[in-house]
Amino acid sequence: MERIFQKGDIVQHFKREMISQEEREKNLYLYEVVGIALHSETREKMMVYRALYGDKGLYVRPLDMFMSEVDQEKYPNSTQKYRFERVTDNENINDSL
């Protein structure tokens, strides 16, 4: 099954499951998908996403890396399968967005 993210989807980085409740309330490791862009030189697909915490910075990462599975050898305690996953319940998001 192919995983597809749409503009406006809220996703969490797998490290979110490793932080305190206080940090979760600050929306750490939560992002909004902006869309997919193409690298101007290589034509590689890049995911563009915005942090929902701090200065709400705009980030870009190769799409293959964004969609990749968590390295279970490096992070054996991670229960999240993929590096980024869609947030499906509002419990994971601070209402002040």
DOTOR-850746 format. One record per residue (C-alpha): residue number from 1; residue in one letter; x, y, z. Coordinates in Angstrom, 1 decimal, decimal comma, m for minus. Layout:
// residues N
i: NUM&aa: A&east: X&north: Y&up: Z
...
***
This chain:
// residues 97
i: 1&aa: M&east: 0,0&north: 0,0&up: 0,0
i: 2&aa: E&east: 1,4&north: 3,4&up: m1,0
i: 3&aa: R&east: 1,5&north: 6,1&up: 1,6
i: 4&aa: I&east: 0,3&north: 9,5&up: 0,2
i: 5&aa: F&east: 0,4&north: 12,8&up: 2,0
i: 6&aa: Q&east: m1,7&north: 15,8&up: 0,9
i: 7&aa: K&east: m1,1&north: 19,5&up: 1,4
i: 8&aa: G&east: m2,3&north: 20,4&up: 4,9
i: 9&aa: D&east: m1,8&north: 17,0&up: 6,4
i: 10&aa: I&east: m0,4&north: 17,1&up: 9,9
i: 11&aa: V&east: 2,5&north: 14,6&up: 10,4
i: 12&aa: Q&east: 4,7&north: 13,6&up: 13,3
i: 13&aa: H&east: 8,3&north: 12,7&up: 13,2
i: 14&aa: F&east: 9,0&north: 9,4&up: 15,0
i: 15&aa: K&east: 11,0&north: 11,2&up: 17,7
i: 16&aa: R&east: 7,8&north: 12,7&up: 19,0
i: 17&aa: E&east: 7,0&north: 9,5&up: 20,8
i: 18&aa: M&east: 10,2&north: 9,9&up: 22,8
i: 19&aa: I&east: 9,5&north: 13,3&up: 24,4
i: 20&aa: S&east: 7,7&north: 14,4&up: 27,5
i: 21&aa: Q&east: 4,0&north: 15,4&up: 27,7
i: 22&aa: E&east: 5,1&north: 19,0&up: 28,3
i: 23&aa: E&east: 7,1&north: 19,0&up: 25,1
i: 24&aa: R&east: 4,2&north: 17,4&up: 23,2
i: 25&aa: E&east: 2,0&north: 20,2&up: 24,3
i: 26&aa: K&east: 4,4&north: 22,6&up: 22,5
i: 27&aa: N&east: 3,8&north: 20,6&up: 19,3
i: 28&aa: L&east: 7,4&north: 19,5&up: 19,1
i: 29&aa: Y&east: 8,0&north: 17,2&up: 16,1
i: 30&aa: L&east: 4,7&north: 18,1&up: 14,5
i: 31&aa: Y&east: 4,7&north: 19,4&up: 10,9
i: 32&aa: E&east: 2,2&north: 20,5&up: 8,2
i: 33&aa: V&east: 2,8&north: 19,1&up: 4,7
i: 34&aa: V&east: 3,2&north: 22,0&up: 2,2
i: 35&aa: G&east: 3,7&north: 19,8&up: m0,8
i: 36&aa: I&east: 6,2&north: 18,1&up: m3,1
i: 37&aa: A&east: 8,8&north: 20,1&up: m5,0
i: 38&aa: L&east: 11,4&north: 19,2&up: m7,6
i: 39&aa: H&east: 15,0&north: 19,9&up: m7,1
i: 40&aa: S&east: 15,9&north: 22,4&up: m9,9
i: 41&aa: E&east: 19,1&north: 20,6&up: m10,9
i: 42&aa: T&east: 18,6&north: 16,9&up: m10,2
i: 43&aa: R&east: 14,7&north: 16,7&up: m10,6
i: 44&aa: E&east: 14,7&north: 14,7&up: m7,3
i: 45&aa: K&east: 11,3&north: 14,9&up: m5,6
i: 46&aa: M&east: 11,5&north: 16,8&up: m2,3
i: 47&aa: M&east: 8,9&north: 17,0&up: 0,5
i: 48&aa: V&east: 8,3&north: 20,6&up: 1,7
i: 49&aa: Y&east: 6,9&north: 20,9&up: 5,3
i: 50&aa: R&east: 6,4&north: 23,5&up: 8,0
i: 51&aa: A&east: 7,1&north: 23,0&up: 11,7
i: 52&aa: L&east: 4,2&north: 23,6&up: 14,0
i: 53&aa: Y&east: 6,4&north: 24,7&up: 16,9
i: 54&aa: G&east: 9,1&north: 27,3&up: 17,5
i: 55&aa: D&east: 9,7&north: 29,7&up: 14,6
i: 56&aa: K&east: 7,5&north: 27,5&up: 12,4
i: 57&aa: G&east: 10,3&north: 27,1&up: 10,0
i: 58&aa: L&east: 9,9&north: 25,7&up: 6,5
i: 59&aa: Y&east: 11,9&north: 22,5&up: 5,7
i: 60&aa: V&east: 12,7&north: 20,4&up: 2,7
i: 61&aa: R&east: 13,8&north: 16,8&up: 2,7
i: 62&aa: P&east: 14,2&north: 14,2&up: m0,1
i: 63&aa: L&east: 10,9&north: 12,5&up: m0,6
i: 64&aa: D&east: 12,5&north: 9,0&up: m0,3
i: 65&aa: M&east: 14,0&north: 10,0&up: 3,1
i: 66&aa: F&east: 10,7&north: 11,6&up: 4,2
i: 67&aa: M&east: 8,8&north: 8,4&up: 3,4
i: 68&aa: S&east: 11,4&north: 5,9&up: 4,7
i: 69&aa: E&east: 11,0&north: 3,5&up: 7,7
i: 70&aa: V&east: 12,6&north: 4,2&up: 11,0
i: 71&aa: D&east: 16,0&north: 2,6&up: 11,4
i: 72&aa: Q&east: 15,1&north: 0,1&up: 14,1
i: 73&aa: E&east: 18,8&north: m0,8&up: 14,8
i: 74&aa: K&east: 19,6&north: 2,8&up: 15,6
i: 75&aa: Y&east: 16,2&north: 3,5&up: 17,4
i: 76&aa: P&east: 15,2&north: 0,1&up: 18,8
i: 77&aa: N&east: 12,6&north: 1,7&up: 21,1
i: 78&aa: S&east: 10,7&north: 3,4&up: 18,4
i: 79&aa: T&east: 7,2&north: 2,0&up: 17,8
i: 80&aa: Q&east: 6,4&north: 4,2&up: 14,8
i: 81&aa: K&east: 7,1&north: 2,3&up: 11,6
i: 82&aa: Y&east: 7,9&north: 5,3&up: 9,4
i: 83&aa: R&east: 10,0&north: 8,4&up: 9,9
i: 84&aa: F&east: 6,9&north: 10,6&up: 9,4
i: 85&aa: E&east: 3,3&north: 9,5&up: 9,9
i: 86&aa: R&east: 0,0&north: 11,3&up: 9,6
i: 87&aa: V&east: m1,5&north: 12,3&up: 12,8
i: 88&aa: T&east: m5,0&north: 10,8&up: 12,9
i: 89&aa: D&east: m6,3&north: 12,1&up: 16,2
i: 90&aa: N&east: m6,5&north: 15,5&up: 17,7
i: 91&aa: E&east: m5,0&north: 14,3&up: 21,0
i: 92&aa: N&east: m1,6&north: 14,7&up: 19,5
i: 93&aa: I&east: m2,0&north: 18,3&up: 18,5
i: 94&aa: N&east: m2,2&north: 21,4&up: 20,8
i: 95&aa: D&east: m5,4&north: 23,3&up: 20,1
i: 96&aa: S&east: m3,5&north: 26,6&up: 19,7
i: 97&aa: L&east: m2,4&north: 25,9&up: 16,2
***
